[in-house]
């Protein structure tokens, strides 16, 4: 091989080496976020929990809400294996599939019998409905309202069932510890409409659950913060059983606590249909 050819080959190798990290980073970040979605929103085929929601104002005054949350993975692409098992074994994660979410409010009186239903789709905008018993009205929630407050809390409708992975561009910023746990730190920037300019997420390397998320507004100021305050193992699945969302500027905070958490229930799609808004599946709400 001539000297010219050696120099050319070396230059090409150097160029490829230099390009690889920059080219690989977006794919790596997206893969981490996909695993996070699987661990946080898709565990166990189906899911049920009793939920206590505490809303605390800046003055310290509290309001309580109690509800039951049901979730079923329904469509193609939904995981057939436990995400935590896939993570431990090194298997690639399946694509996020379609789901249904149903939330039924037990108390207090002003929201009792209120119900919220989501048809979550992997390939298009989600469908959301809210049943308001005082008006005997089923209200369709438009896609543009998905970032509005859920039941007066600091969580949005979108926070409840998850944001489309493709709606943001993801970048791996760094690796660091949070509370003694090694984390991937991911920045997500919306490709289109969103309530935030950018979001920073701390994703636990061990189980891919989000431990912390910071949301920044158009002035690039922190305005909302999510924390996973308690993680427990439930039937082999690491589960965030206590989580909070704080509106930094107003001082308002919502804490959500899950109890009686169960996976793999035998739920059927017809039990979580539009009909359930007015006629909820009583056997699952006890």
Beta strands, then each sheet from edge to edge (+ up, - down):
strand 1: 46-56
strand 2: 62-73
strand 3: 99-107
strand 4: 115-120
strand 5: 127-132
strand 6: 137-141
strand 7: 168-178
strand 8: 181-190
strand 9: 198-204
strand 10: 210-216
strand 11: 222-234
strand 12: 237-247
strand 13: 253-263
sheet 1: 6+ 5- 4+ 3- 2+ 1- 13+ 12- 11+ 10- 9+ 8- 7+
end
